[in-house]
Amino acid sequence: MGKPKELHRFYKSKAWLIARNLKTNATQGKCERCGAIGEEVHHKIRLTVDNVNDVNISLNQDNLELLCKDCHNEEHGRFKKKEVLFDDDGNFIG
């Protein structure tokens, strides 16, 4: 499912590029959770078509967090690995 046009436009805007660069520079390019190389600027309060024009959410540095790809994927529950369990005898249990 693609992003609505309002969000797509926002992420292409000069204001977003500036806010993104400010966050990246303020964190010295490091993931704020694990210290790896930060690649994704994440909105703590999720950006929606209803709040995209609210600068307190969309551009506020306090609502932004620089994350590495792994931490960003974990935040959104993407690509979770299913845990494989075995009993004491090595038999598969789930």
HTML snippet that shows the backbone in 3Dmol.js (N, CA, C, O; Angstrom):
<script src="https://3Dmol.org/build/3Dmol-min.js"></script>
<div id="view" style="width:600px;height:400px;position:relative"></div>
<script>
const pdb = `
ATOM      1  N   MET A   1       0.847  -1.177   0.000  1.00  0.00           N
ATOM      2  CA  MET A   1       0.000   0.000   0.000  1.00  0.00           C
ATOM      3  C   MET A   1       0.891   1.239   0.000  1.00  0.00           C
ATOM      4  O   MET A   1       1.768   1.363   0.856  1.00  0.00           O
ATOM      5  N   GLY A   2       0.687   2.143  -0.929  1.00  0.00           N
ATOM      6  CA  GLY A   2       1.500   3.338  -1.037  1.00  0.00           C
ATOM      7  C   GLY A   2       1.084   4.408  -0.050  1.00  0.00           C
ATOM      8  O   GLY A   2       0.006   4.356   0.542  1.00  0.00           O
ATOM      9  N   LYS A   3       1.967   5.377   0.113  1.00  0.00           N
ATOM     10  CA  LYS A   3       1.661   6.504   0.992  1.00  0.00           C
ATOM     11  C   LYS A   3       0.701   7.447   0.292  1.00  0.00           C
ATOM     12  O   LYS A   3       0.788   7.646  -0.920  1.00  0.00           O
ATOM     13  N   PRO A   4      -0.225   8.032   1.062  1.00  0.00           N
ATOM     14  CA  PRO A   4      -1.090   9.058   0.456  1.00  0.00           C
ATOM     15  C   PRO A   4      -0.243  10.204  -0.096  1.00  0.00           C
ATOM     16  O   PRO A   4       0.877  10.447   0.353  1.00  0.00           O
ATOM     17  N   LYS A   5      -0.804  10.894  -1.072  1.00  0.00           N
ATOM     18  CA  LYS A   5      -0.080  11.980  -1.754  1.00  0.00           C
ATOM     19  C   LYS A   5       0.441  13.030  -0.781  1.00  0.00           C
ATOM     20  O   LYS A   5       1.538  13.555  -0.970  1.00  0.00           O
ATOM     21  N   GLU A   6      -0.338  13.347   0.267  1.00  0.00           N
ATOM     22  CA  GLU A   6       0.081  14.382   1.227  1.00  0.00           C
ATOM     23  C   GLU A   6       1.392  13.991   1.916  1.00  0.00           C
ATOM     24  O   GLU A   6       2.278  14.825   2.103  1.00  0.00           O
ATOM     25  N   LEU A   7       1.503  12.721   2.288  1.00  0.00           N
ATOM     26  CA  LEU A   7       2.724  12.262   2.954  1.00  0.00           C
ATOM     27  C   LEU A   7       3.885  12.191   1.964  1.00  0.00           C
ATOM     28  O   LEU A   7       5.014  12.555   2.294  1.00  0.00           O
ATOM     29  N   HIS A   8       3.604  11.725   0.767  1.00  0.00           N
ATOM     30  CA  HIS A   8       4.643  11.652  -0.259  1.00  0.00           C
ATOM     31  C   HIS A   8       5.210  13.058  -0.529  1.00  0.00           C
ATOM     32  O   HIS A   8       6.424  13.248  -0.611  1.00  0.00           O
ATOM     33  N   ARG A   9       4.311  14.023  -0.663  1.00  0.00           N
ATOM     34  CA  ARG A   9       4.740  15.413  -0.896  1.00  0.00           C
ATOM     35  C   ARG A   9       5.576  15.927   0.268  1.00  0.00           C
ATOM     36  O   ARG A   9       6.595  16.588   0.067  1.00  0.00           O
ATOM     37  N   PHE A  10       5.138  15.620   1.488  1.00  0.00           N
ATOM     38  CA  PHE A  10       5.874  16.079   2.669  1.00  0.00           C
ATOM     39  C   PHE A  10       7.306  15.550   2.658  1.00  0.00           C
ATOM     40  O   PHE A  10       8.254  16.303   2.880  1.00  0.00           O
ATOM     41  N   TYR A  11       7.457  14.254   2.398  1.00  0.00           N
ATOM     42  CA  TYR A  11       8.795  13.653   2.440  1.00  0.00           C
ATOM     43  C   TYR A  11       9.698  14.126   1.294  1.00  0.00           C
ATOM     44  O   TYR A  11      10.900  13.863   1.319  1.00  0.00           O
ATOM     45  N   LYS A  12       9.154  14.805   0.308  1.00  0.00           N
ATOM     46  CA  LYS A  12       9.938  15.405  -0.772  1.00  0.00           C
ATOM     47  C   LYS A  12      10.184  16.904  -0.529  1.00  0.00           C
ATOM     48  O   LYS A  12      10.890  17.547  -1.306  1.00  0.00           O
ATOM     49  N   SER A  13       9.611  17.452   0.533  1.00  0.00           N
ATOM     50  CA  SER A  13       9.658  18.902   0.762  1.00  0.00           C
ATOM     51  C   SER A  13      11.015  19.370   1.291  1.00  0.00           C
ATOM     52  O   SER A  13      11.754  18.615   1.923  1.00  0.00           O
ATOM     53  N   LYS A  14      11.311  20.616   1.018  1.00  0.00           N
ATOM     54  CA  LYS A  14      12.543  21.224   1.513  1.00  0.00           C
ATOM     55  C   LYS A  14      12.546  21.271   3.036  1.00  0.00           C
ATOM     56  O   LYS A  14      13.581  21.052   3.665  1.00  0.00           O
ATOM     57  N   ALA A  15      11.379  21.559   3.634  1.00  0.00           N
ATOM     58  CA  ALA A  15      11.275  21.627   5.101  1.00  0.00           C
ATOM     59  C   ALA A  15      11.659  20.287   5.731  1.00  0.00           C
ATOM     60  O   ALA A  15      12.374  20.259   6.733  1.00  0.00           O
ATOM     61  N   TRP A  16      11.184  19.164   5.145  1.00  0.00           N
ATOM     62  CA  TRP A  16      11.535  17.851   5.686  1.00  0.00           C
ATOM     63  C   TRP A  16      13.021  17.566   5.516  1.00  0.00           C
ATOM     64  O   TRP A  16      13.661  17.052   6.433  1.00  0.00           O
ATOM     65  N   LEU A  17      13.576  17.892   4.352  1.00  0.00           N
ATOM     66  CA  LEU A  17      15.007  17.641   4.128  1.00  0.00           C
ATOM     67  C   LEU A  17      15.855  18.405   5.130  1.00  0.00           C
ATOM     68  O   LEU A  17      16.868  17.890   5.603  1.00  0.00           O
ATOM     69  N   ILE A  18      15.452  19.630   5.460  1.00  0.00           N
ATOM     70  CA  ILE A  18      16.178  20.422   6.449  1.00  0.00           C
ATOM     71  C   ILE A  18      16.047  19.785   7.832  1.00  0.00           C
ATOM     72  O   ILE A  18      17.043  19.624   8.537  1.00  0.00           O
ATOM     73  N   ALA A  19      14.821  19.422   8.225  1.00  0.00           N
ATOM     74  CA  ALA A  19      14.588  18.803   9.539  1.00  0.00           C
ATOM     75  C   ALA A  19      15.367  17.490   9.660  1.00  0.00           C
ATOM     76  O   ALA A  19      15.953  17.193  10.700  1.00  0.00           O
ATOM     77  N   ARG A  20      15.360  16.724   8.589  1.00  0.00           N
ATOM     78  CA  ARG A  20      16.085  15.443   8.575  1.00  0.00           C
ATOM     79  C   ARG A  20      17.590  15.667   8.745  1.00  0.00           C
ATOM     80  O   ARG A  20      18.244  14.965   9.516  1.00  0.00           O
ATOM     81  N   ASN A  21      18.127  16.639   8.027  1.00  0.00           N
ATOM     82  CA  ASN A  21      19.555  16.941   8.134  1.00  0.00           C
ATOM     83  C   ASN A  21      19.920  17.470   9.515  1.00  0.00           C
ATOM     84  O   ASN A  21      20.977  17.134  10.049  1.00  0.00           O
ATOM     85  N   LEU A  22      19.050  18.300  10.098  1.00  0.00           N
ATOM     86  CA  LEU A  22      19.302  18.801  11.460  1.00  0.00           C
ATOM     87  C   LEU A  22      19.399  17.649  12.451  1.00  0.00           C
ATOM     88  O   LEU A  22      20.299  17.624  13.290  1.00  0.00           O
ATOM     89  N   LYS A  23      18.472  16.692  12.357  1.00  0.00           N
ATOM     90  CA  LYS A  23      18.486  15.537  13.272  1.00  0.00           C
ATOM     91  C   LYS A  23      19.733  14.692  13.049  1.00  0.00           C
ATOM     92  O   LYS A  23      20.373  14.263  14.009  1.00  0.00           O
ATOM     93  N   THR A  24      20.076  14.453  11.802  1.00  0.00           N
ATOM     94  CA  THR A  24      21.257  13.643  11.492  1.00  0.00           C
ATOM     95  C   THR A  24      22.524  14.305  12.032  1.00  0.00           C
ATOM     96  O   THR A  24      23.385  13.632  12.597  1.00  0.00           O
ATOM     97  N   ASN A  25      22.636  15.609  11.862  1.00  0.00           N
ATOM     98  CA  ASN A  25      23.813  16.329  12.358  1.00  0.00           C
ATOM     99  C   ASN A  25      23.844  16.367  13.879  1.00  0.00           C
ATOM    100  O   ASN A  25      24.909  16.221  14.479  1.00  0.00           O
ATOM    101  N   ALA A  26      22.690  16.561  14.507  1.00  0.00           N
ATOM    102  CA  ALA A  26      22.625  16.648  15.974  1.00  0.00           C
ATOM    103  C   ALA A  26      23.029  15.329  16.636  1.00  0.00           C
ATOM    104  O   ALA A  26      23.537  15.325  17.757  1.00  0.00           O
ATOM    105  N   THR A  27      22.804  14.224  15.950  1.00  0.00           N
ATOM    106  CA  THR A  27      23.127  12.906  16.510  1.00  0.00           C
ATOM    107  C   THR A  27      24.443  12.358  15.966  1.00  0.00           C
ATOM    108  O   THR A  27      24.799  11.205  16.210  1.00  0.00           O
ATOM    109  N   GLN A  28      25.150  13.196  15.232  1.00  0.00           N
ATOM    110  CA  GLN A  28      26.421  12.821  14.607  1.00  0.00           C
ATOM    111  C   GLN A  28      26.275  11.571  13.739  1.00  0.00           C
ATOM    112  O   GLN A  28      27.208  10.783  13.590  1.00  0.00           O
ATOM    113  N   GLY A  29      25.070  11.413  13.168  1.00  0.00           N
ATOM    114  CA  GLY A  29      24.835  10.320  12.238  1.00  0.00           C
ATOM    115  C   GLY A  29      24.698   8.954  12.877  1.00  0.00           C
ATOM    116  O   GLY A  29      24.747   7.942  12.178  1.00  0.00           O
ATOM    117  N   LYS A  30      24.526   8.901  14.200  1.00  0.00           N
ATOM    118  CA  LYS A  30      24.453   7.616  14.892  1.00  0.00           C
ATOM    119  C   LYS A  30      23.026   7.310  15.328  1.00  0.00           C
ATOM    120  O   LYS A  30      22.277   8.198  15.733  1.00  0.00           O
ATOM    121  N   CYS A  31      22.673   6.046  15.238  1.00  0.00           N
ATOM    122  CA  CYS A  31      21.374   5.581  15.707  1.00  0.00           C
ATOM    123  C   CYS A  31      21.234   5.936  17.175  1.00  0.00           C
ATOM    124  O   CYS A  31      22.130   5.669  17.975  1.00  0.00           O
ATOM    125  N   GLU A  32      20.109   6.536  17.525  1.00  0.00           N
ATOM    126  CA  GLU A  32      19.895   6.963  18.903  1.00  0.00           C
ATOM    127  C   GLU A  32      19.566   5.815  19.839  1.00  0.00           C
ATOM    128  O   GLU A  32      19.464   6.016  21.049  1.00  0.00           O
ATOM    129  N   ARG A  33      19.400   4.628  19.309  1.00  0.00           N
ATOM    130  CA  ARG A  33      19.102   3.460  20.157  1.00  0.00           C
ATOM    131  C   ARG A  33      20.307   2.549  20.343  1.00  0.00           C
ATOM    132  O   ARG A  33      20.579   2.091  21.453  1.00  0.00           O
ATOM    133  N   CYS A  34      21.031   2.283  19.253  1.00  0.00           N
ATOM    134  CA  CYS A  34      22.125   1.302  19.367  1.00  0.00           C
ATOM    135  C   CYS A  34      23.499   1.862  19.009  1.00  0.00           C
ATOM    136  O   CYS A  34      24.509   1.198  19.244  1.00  0.00           O
ATOM    137  N   GLY A  35      23.559   3.066  18.447  1.00  0.00           N
ATOM    138  CA  GLY A  35      24.844   3.672  18.108  1.00  0.00           C
ATOM    139  C   GLY A  35      25.386   3.313  16.735  1.00  0.00           C
ATOM    140  O   GLY A  35      26.448   3.798  16.347  1.00  0.00           O
ATOM    141  N   ALA A  36      24.673   2.468  15.992  1.00  0.00           N
ATOM    142  CA  ALA A  36      25.097   2.117  14.632  1.00  0.00           C
ATOM    143  C   ALA A  36      24.896   3.337  13.720  1.00  0.00           C
ATOM    144  O   ALA A  36      24.444   4.387  14.176  1.00  0.00           O
ATOM    145  N   ILE A  37      25.224   3.196  12.465  1.00  0.00           N
ATOM    146  CA  ILE A  37      25.035   4.290  11.516  1.00  0.00           C
ATOM    147  C   ILE A  37      23.547   4.528  11.325  1.00  0.00           C
ATOM    148  O   ILE A  37      22.809   3.623  10.935  1.00  0.00           O
ATOM    149  N   GLY A  38      23.111   5.751  11.603  1.00  0.00           N
ATOM    150  CA  GLY A  38      21.707   6.111  11.458  1.00  0.00           C
ATOM    151  C   GLY A  38      21.359   6.337  10.000  1.00  0.00           C
ATOM    152  O   GLY A  38      22.093   7.013   9.279  1.00  0.00           O
ATOM    153  N   GLU A  39      20.238   5.770   9.563  1.00  0.00           N
ATOM    154  CA  GLU A  39      19.824   5.899   8.165  1.00  0.00           C
ATOM    155  C   GLU A  39      18.403   6.401   8.007  1.00  0.00           C
ATOM    156  O   GLU A  39      18.048   6.913   6.945  1.00  0.00           O
ATOM    157  N   GLU A  40      17.585   6.266   9.033  1.00  0.00           N
ATOM    158  CA  GLU A  40      16.162   6.608   8.938  1.00  0.00           C
ATOM    159  C   GLU A  40      15.798   7.597  10.033  1.00  0.00           C
ATOM    160  O   GLU A  40      16.057   7.342  11.209  1.00  0.00           O
ATOM    161  N   VAL A  41      15.199   8.722   9.661  1.00  0.00           N
ATOM    162  CA  VAL A  41      14.687   9.649  10.661  1.00  0.00           C
ATOM    163  C   VAL A  41      13.225   9.263  10.896  1.00  0.00           C
ATOM    164  O   VAL A  41      12.380   9.363  10.008  1.00  0.00           O
ATOM    165  N   HIS A  42      12.966   8.825  12.114  1.00  0.00           N
ATOM    166  CA  HIS A  42      11.681   8.254  12.512  1.00  0.00           C
ATOM    167  C   HIS A  42      10.850   9.283  13.273  1.00  0.00           C
ATOM    168  O   HIS A  42      11.378  10.013  14.112  1.00  0.00           O
ATOM    169  N   HIS A  43       9.557   9.340  12.983  1.00  0.00           N
ATOM    170  CA  HIS A  43       8.629  10.166  13.756  1.00  0.00           C
ATOM    171  C   HIS A  43       8.147   9.349  14.942  1.00  0.00           C
ATOM    172  O   HIS A  43       7.534   8.298  14.757  1.00  0.00           O
ATOM    173  N   LYS A  44       8.416   9.819  16.170  1.00  0.00           N
ATOM    174  CA  LYS A  44       7.959   9.107  17.371  1.00  0.00           C
ATOM    175  C   LYS A  44       6.434   9.060  17.400  1.00  0.00           C
ATOM    176  O   LYS A  44       5.846   8.006  17.646  1.00  0.00           O
ATOM    177  N   ILE A  45       5.791  10.208  17.147  1.00  0.00           N
ATOM    178  CA  ILE A  45       4.349  10.228  16.922  1.00  0.00           C
ATOM    179  C   ILE A  45       4.195  10.044  15.423  1.00  0.00           C
ATOM    180  O   ILE A  45       4.608  10.895  14.635  1.00  0.00           O
ATOM    181  N   ARG A  46       3.603   8.942  15.042  1.00  0.00           N
ATOM    182  CA  ARG A  46       3.530   8.558  13.626  1.00  0.00           C
ATOM    183  C   ARG A  46       2.883   9.646  12.770  1.00  0.00           C
ATOM    184  O   ARG A  46       1.865  10.228  13.145  1.00  0.00           O
ATOM    185  N   LEU A  47       3.484   9.902  11.633  1.00  0.00           N
ATOM    186  CA  LEU A  47       2.980  10.910  10.712  1.00  0.00           C
ATOM    187  C   LEU A  47       1.794  10.353   9.927  1.00  0.00           C
ATOM    188  O   LEU A  47       1.862   9.251   9.382  1.00  0.00           O
ATOM    189  N   THR A  48       0.717  11.118   9.874  1.00  0.00           N
ATOM    190  CA  THR A  48      -0.495  10.709   9.155  1.00  0.00           C
ATOM    191  C   THR A  48      -0.976  11.871   8.296  1.00  0.00           C
ATOM    192  O   THR A  48      -0.467  12.986   8.410  1.00  0.00           O
ATOM    193  N   VAL A  49      -1.952  11.611   7.439  1.00  0.00           N
ATOM    194  CA  VAL A  49      -2.518  12.694   6.632  1.00  0.00           C
ATOM    195  C   VAL A  49      -3.211  13.717   7.531  1.00  0.00           C
ATOM    196  O   VAL A  49      -3.349  14.879   7.148  1.00  0.00           O
ATOM    197  N   ASP A  50      -3.646  13.301   8.720  1.00  0.00           N
ATOM    198  CA  ASP A  50      -4.318  14.222   9.639  1.00  0.00           C
ATOM    199  C   ASP A  50      -3.359  15.146  10.380  1.00  0.00           C
ATOM    200  O   ASP A  50      -3.756  16.237  10.791  1.00  0.00           O
ATOM    201  N   ASN A  51      -2.096  14.732  10.561  1.00  0.00           N
ATOM    202  CA  ASN A  51      -1.167  15.572  11.326  1.00  0.00           C
ATOM    203  C   ASN A  51       0.053  16.040  10.527  1.00  0.00           C
ATOM    204  O   ASN A  51       0.936  16.693  11.084  1.00  0.00           O
ATOM    205  N   VAL A  52       0.114  15.722   9.249  1.00  0.00           N
ATOM    206  CA  VAL A  52       1.290  16.068   8.450  1.00  0.00           C
ATOM    207  C   VAL A  52       1.540  17.576   8.394  1.00  0.00           C
ATOM    208  O   VAL A  52       2.685  18.002   8.245  1.00  0.00           O
ATOM    209  N   ASN A  53       0.500  18.380   8.509  1.00  0.00           N
ATOM    210  CA  ASN A  53       0.677  19.834   8.465  1.00  0.00           C
ATOM    211  C   ASN A  53       0.878  20.461   9.839  1.00  0.00           C
ATOM    212  O   ASN A  53       1.011  21.680   9.950  1.00  0.00           O
ATOM    213  N   ASP A  54       0.902  19.640  10.884  1.00  0.00           N
ATOM    214  CA  ASP A  54       1.173  20.117  12.240  1.00  0.00           C
ATOM    215  C   ASP A  54       2.683  20.044  12.464  1.00  0.00           C
ATOM    216  O   ASP A  54       3.232  18.964  12.679  1.00  0.00           O
ATOM    217  N   VAL A  55       3.350  21.197  12.414  1.00  0.00           N
ATOM    218  CA  VAL A  55       4.813  21.209  12.509  1.00  0.00           C
ATOM    219  C   VAL A  55       5.314  20.713  13.852  1.00  0.00           C
ATOM    220  O   VAL A  55       6.476  20.323  13.971  1.00  0.00           O
ATOM    221  N   ASN A  56       4.453  20.721  14.874  1.00  0.00           N
ATOM    222  CA  ASN A  56       4.850  20.177  16.174  1.00  0.00           C
ATOM    223  C   ASN A  56       5.022  18.667  16.118  1.00  0.00           C
ATOM    224  O   ASN A  56       5.669  18.079  16.984  1.00  0.00           O
ATOM    225  N   ILE A  57       4.456  18.052  15.121  1.00  0.00           N
ATOM    226  CA  ILE A  57       4.610  16.607  14.922  1.00  0.00           C
ATOM    227  C   ILE A  57       5.537  16.321  13.747  1.00  0.00           C
ATOM    228  O   ILE A  57       6.465  15.522  13.869  1.00  0.00           O
ATOM    229  N   SER A  58       5.292  16.967  12.612  1.00  0.00           N
ATOM    230  CA  SER A  58       6.014  16.617  11.389  1.00  0.00           C
ATOM    231  C   SER A  58       7.473  17.089  11.358  1.00  0.00           C
ATOM    232  O   SER A  58       8.336  16.409  10.803  1.00  0.00           O
ATOM    233  N   LEU A  59       7.742  18.252  11.956  1.00  0.00           N
ATOM    234  CA  LEU A  59       9.092  18.823  11.847  1.00  0.00           C
ATOM    235  C   LEU A  59       9.796  19.040  13.186  1.00  0.00           C
ATOM    236  O   LEU A  59      10.981  19.376  13.205  1.00  0.00           O
ATOM    237  N   ASN A  60       9.115  18.861  14.269  1.00  0.00           N
ATOM    238  CA  ASN A  60       9.674  19.102  15.600  1.00  0.00           C
ATOM    239  C   ASN A  60      10.805  18.116  15.894  1.00  0.00           C
ATOM    240  O   ASN A  60      10.600  16.903  15.859  1.00  0.00           O
ATOM    241  N   GLN A  61      11.978  18.632  16.177  1.00  0.00           N
ATOM    242  CA  GLN A  61      13.142  17.782  16.432  1.00  0.00           C
ATOM    243  C   GLN A  61      12.919  16.830  17.612  1.00  0.00           C
ATOM    244  O   GLN A  61      13.491  15.741  17.642  1.00  0.00           O
ATOM    245  N   ASP A  62      12.098  17.231  18.578  1.00  0.00           N
ATOM    246  CA  ASP A  62      11.815  16.364  19.723  1.00  0.00           C
ATOM    247  C   ASP A  62      10.951  15.164  19.333  1.00  0.00           C
ATOM    248  O   ASP A  62      10.897  14.176  20.066  1.00  0.00           O
ATOM    249  N   ASN A  63      10.283  15.243  18.193  1.00  0.00           N
ATOM    250  CA  ASN A  63       9.466  14.125  17.719  1.00  0.00           C
ATOM    251  C   ASN A  63      10.213  13.266  16.705  1.00  0.00           C
ATOM    252  O   ASN A  63       9.661  12.300  16.179  1.00  0.00           O
ATOM    253  N   LEU A  64      11.452  13.612  16.433  1.00  0.00           N
ATOM    254  CA  LEU A  64      12.253  12.870  15.454  1.00  0.00           C
ATOM    255  C   LEU A  64      13.344  12.083  16.155  1.00  0.00           C
ATOM    256  O   LEU A  64      13.874  12.511  17.180  1.00  0.00           O
ATOM    257  N   GLU A  65      13.674  10.936  15.596  1.00  0.00           N
ATOM    258  CA  GLU A  65      14.701  10.065  16.160  1.00  0.00           C
ATOM    259  C   GLU A  65      15.462   9.429  15.007  1.00  0.00           C
ATOM    260  O   GLU A  65      14.858   8.836  14.113  1.00  0.00           O
ATOM    261  N   LEU A  66      16.779   9.550  15.025  1.00  0.00           N
ATOM    262  CA  LEU A  66      17.594   8.921  13.988  1.00  0.00           C
ATOM    263  C   LEU A  66      17.821   7.467  14.374  1.00  0.00           C
ATOM    264  O   LEU A  66      18.317   7.172  15.461  1.00  0.00           O
ATOM    265  N   LEU A  67      17.455   6.561  13.473  1.00  0.00           N
ATOM    266  CA  LEU A  67      17.586   5.131  13.723  1.00  0.00           C
ATOM    267  C   LEU A  67      18.335   4.452  12.588  1.00  0.00           C
ATOM    268  O   LEU A  67      18.297   4.899  11.441  1.00  0.00           O
ATOM    269  N   CYS A  68      19.012   3.370  12.924  1.00  0.00           N
ATOM    270  CA  CYS A  68      19.590   2.521  11.880  1.00  0.00           C
ATOM    271  C   CYS A  68      18.440   1.717  11.269  1.00  0.00           C
ATOM    272  O   CYS A  68      17.331   1.704  11.802  1.00  0.00           O
ATOM    273  N   LYS A  69      18.709   1.060  10.166  1.00  0.00           N
ATOM    274  CA  LYS A  69      17.644   0.286   9.501  1.00  0.00           C
ATOM    275  C   LYS A  69      17.073  -0.791  10.419  1.00  0.00           C
ATOM    276  O   LYS A  69      15.859  -0.994  10.450  1.00  0.00           O
ATOM    277  N   ASP A  70      17.933  -1.484  11.169  1.00  0.00           N
ATOM    278  CA  ASP A  70      17.461  -2.561  12.038  1.00  0.00           C
ATOM    279  C   ASP A  70      16.544  -2.031  13.136  1.00  0.00           C
ATOM    280  O   ASP A  70      15.483  -2.607  13.379  1.00  0.00           O
ATOM    281  N   CYS A  71      16.931  -0.948  13.802  1.00  0.00           N
ATOM    282  CA  CYS A  71      16.095  -0.382  14.865  1.00  0.00           C
ATOM    283  C   CYS A  71      14.795   0.186  14.300  1.00  0.00           C
ATOM    284  O   CYS A  71      13.747   0.096  14.940  1.00  0.00           O
ATOM    285  N   HIS A  72      14.861   0.771  13.104  1.00  0.00           N
ATOM    286  CA  HIS A  72      13.646   1.310  12.488  1.00  0.00           C
ATOM    287  C   HIS A  72      12.696   0.169  12.114  1.00  0.00           C
ATOM    288  O   HIS A  72      11.489   0.271  12.336  1.00  0.00           O
ATOM    289  N   ASN A  73      13.227  -0.901  11.554  1.00  0.00           N
ATOM    290  CA  ASN A  73      12.388  -2.056  11.220  1.00  0.00           C
ATOM    291  C   ASN A  73      11.787  -2.671  12.486  1.00  0.00           C
ATOM    292  O   ASN A  73      10.621  -3.067  12.495  1.00  0.00           O
ATOM    293  N   GLU A  74      12.584  -2.749  13.548  1.00  0.00           N
ATOM    294  CA  GLU A  74      12.078  -3.285  14.813  1.00  0.00           C
ATOM    295  C   GLU A  74      10.962  -2.393  15.364  1.00  0.00           C
ATOM    296  O   GLU A  74       9.951  -2.893  15.857  1.00  0.00           O
ATOM    297  N   GLU A  75      11.145  -1.091  15.279  1.00  0.00           N
ATOM    298  CA  GLU A  75      10.135  -0.141  15.761  1.00  0.00           C
ATOM    299  C   GLU A  75       8.798  -0.360  15.062  1.00  0.00           C
ATOM    300  O   GLU A  75       7.741  -0.237  15.681  1.00  0.00           O
ATOM    301  N   HIS A  76       8.846  -0.683  13.781  1.00  0.00           N
ATOM    302  CA  HIS A  76       7.620  -0.869  13.005  1.00  0.00           C
ATOM    303  C   HIS A  76       7.196  -2.337  12.909  1.00  0.00           C
ATOM    304  O   HIS A  76       6.229  -2.662  12.219  1.00  0.00           O
ATOM    305  N   GLY A  77       7.919  -3.222  13.600  1.00  0.00           N
ATOM    306  CA  GLY A  77       7.560  -4.639  13.604  1.00  0.00           C
ATOM    307  C   GLY A  77       7.753  -5.331  12.277  1.00  0.00           C
ATOM    308  O   GLY A  77       7.044  -6.285  11.956  1.00  0.00           O
ATOM    309  N   ARG A  78       8.714  -4.854  11.504  1.00  0.00           N
ATOM    310  CA  ARG A  78       8.983  -5.440  10.182  1.00  0.00           C
ATOM    311  C   ARG A  78      10.003  -6.570  10.289  1.00  0.00           C
ATOM    312  O   ARG A  78      10.915  -6.527  11.115  1.00  0.00           O
ATOM    313  N   PHE A  79       9.834  -7.560   9.458  1.00  0.00           N
ATOM    314  CA  PHE A  79      10.817  -8.624   9.276  1.00  0.00           C
ATOM    315  C   PHE A  79      11.175  -9.341  10.578  1.00  0.00           C
ATOM    316  O   PHE A  79      12.331  -9.704  10.795  1.00  0.00           O
ATOM    317  N   LYS A  80      10.180  -9.541  11.438  1.00  0.00           N
ATOM    318  CA  LYS A  80      10.453 -10.248  12.689  1.00  0.00           C
ATOM    319  C   LYS A  80      10.803 -11.695  12.391  1.00  0.00           C
ATOM    320  O   LYS A  80      10.160 -12.360  11.579  1.00  0.00           O
ATOM    321  N   LYS A  81      11.836 -12.160  13.067  1.00  0.00           N
ATOM    322  CA  LYS A  81      12.232 -13.561  12.925  1.00  0.00           C
ATOM    323  C   LYS A  81      11.458 -14.364  13.965  1.00  0.00           C
ATOM    324  O   LYS A  81      11.385 -13.988  15.135  1.00  0.00           O
ATOM    325  N   LYS A  82      10.893 -15.456  13.522  1.00  0.00           N
ATOM    326  CA  LYS A  82      10.172 -16.324  14.436  1.00  0.00           C
ATOM    327  C   LYS A  82      11.180 -17.122  15.247  1.00  0.00           C
ATOM    328  O   LYS A  82      12.112 -17.714  14.703  1.00  0.00           O
ATOM    329  N   GLU A  83      10.975 -17.127  16.563  1.00  0.00           N
ATOM    330  CA  GLU A  83      11.865 -17.873  17.434  1.00  0.00           C
ATOM    331  C   GLU A  83      11.554 -19.363  17.313  1.00  0.00           C
ATOM    332  O   GLU A  83      10.394 -19.773  17.336  1.00  0.00           O
ATOM    333  N   VAL A  84      12.601 -20.154  17.184  1.00  0.00           N
ATOM    334  CA  VAL A  84      12.453 -21.603  17.101  1.00  0.00           C
ATOM    335  C   VAL A  84      12.846 -22.167  18.457  1.00  0.00           C
ATOM    336  O   VAL A  84      13.917 -21.857  18.979  1.00  0.00           O
ATOM    337  N   LEU A  85      11.968 -23.003  19.031  1.00  0.00           N
ATOM    338  CA  LEU A  85      12.202 -23.535  20.365  1.00  0.00           C
ATOM    339  C   LEU A  85      12.414 -25.043  20.334  1.00  0.00           C
ATOM    340  O   LEU A  85      11.807 -25.761  19.539  1.00  0.00           O
ATOM    341  N   PHE A  86      13.287 -25.499  21.217  1.00  0.00           N
ATOM    342  CA  PHE A  86      13.583 -26.914  21.367  1.00  0.00           C
ATOM    343  C   PHE A  86      13.530 -27.274  22.844  1.00  0.00           C
ATOM    344  O   PHE A  86      13.829 -26.437  23.696  1.00  0.00           O
ATOM    345  N   ASP A  87      13.156 -28.507  23.154  1.00  0.00           N
ATOM    346  CA  ASP A  87      13.176 -28.940  24.548  1.00  0.00           C
ATOM    347  C   ASP A  87      14.595 -29.348  24.930  1.00  0.00           C
ATOM    348  O   ASP A  87      15.515 -29.232  24.120  1.00  0.00           O
ATOM    349  N   ASP A  88      14.778 -29.830  26.174  1.00  0.00           N
ATOM    350  CA  ASP A  88      16.115 -30.183  26.668  1.00  0.00           C
ATOM    351  C   ASP A  88      16.762 -31.334  25.887  1.00  0.00           C
ATOM    352  O   ASP A  88      17.981 -31.500  25.911  1.00  0.00           O
ATOM    353  N   ASP A  89      15.930 -32.127  25.196  1.00  0.00           N
ATOM    354  CA  ASP A  89      16.457 -33.229  24.408  1.00  0.00           C
ATOM    355  C   ASP A  89      16.725 -32.846  22.956  1.00  0.00           C
ATOM    356  O   ASP A  89      17.143 -33.680  22.152  1.00  0.00           O
ATOM    357  N   GLY A  90      16.479 -31.572  22.625  1.00  0.00           N
ATOM    358  CA  GLY A  90      16.719 -31.111  21.260  1.00  0.00           C
ATOM    359  C   GLY A  90      15.549 -31.310  20.330  1.00  0.00           C
ATOM    360  O   GLY A  90      15.687 -31.120  19.121  1.00  0.00           O
ATOM    361  N   ASN A  91      14.402 -31.689  20.858  1.00  0.00           N
ATOM    362  CA  ASN A  91      13.214 -31.871  20.031  1.00  0.00           C
ATOM    363  C   ASN A  91      12.529 -30.534  19.768  1.00  0.00           C
ATOM    364  O   ASN A  91      12.380 -29.697  20.658  1.00  0.00           O
ATOM    365  N   PHE A  92      12.126 -30.369  18.539  1.00  0.00           N
ATOM    366  CA  PHE A  92      11.421 -29.134  18.129  1.00  0.00           C
ATOM    367  C   PHE A  92      10.092 -29.006  18.862  1.00  0.00           C
ATOM    368  O   PHE A  92       9.289 -29.939  18.871  1.00  0.00           O
ATOM    369  N   ILE A  93       9.858 -27.833  19.483  1.00  0.00           N
ATOM    370  CA  ILE A  93       8.578 -27.627  20.189  1.00  0.00           C
ATOM    371  C   ILE A  93       7.825 -26.402  19.699  1.00  0.00           C
ATOM    372  O   ILE A  93       6.742 -26.120  20.211  1.00  0.00           O
ATOM    373  N   GLY A  94       8.338 -25.679  18.752  1.00  0.00           N
ATOM    374  CA  GLY A  94       7.566 -24.551  18.224  1.00  0.00           C
ATOM    375  C   GLY A  94       8.377 -23.376  17.822  1.00  0.00           C
ATOM    376  O   GLY A  94       7.827 -22.374  17.365  1.00  0.00           O
TER     377      GLY A  94
END
`;
const viewer = $3Dmol.createViewer("view");
viewer.addModel(pdb, "pdb");
viewer.setStyle({}, {cartoon: {color: "spectrum"}});
viewer.zoomTo();
viewer.render();
</script>
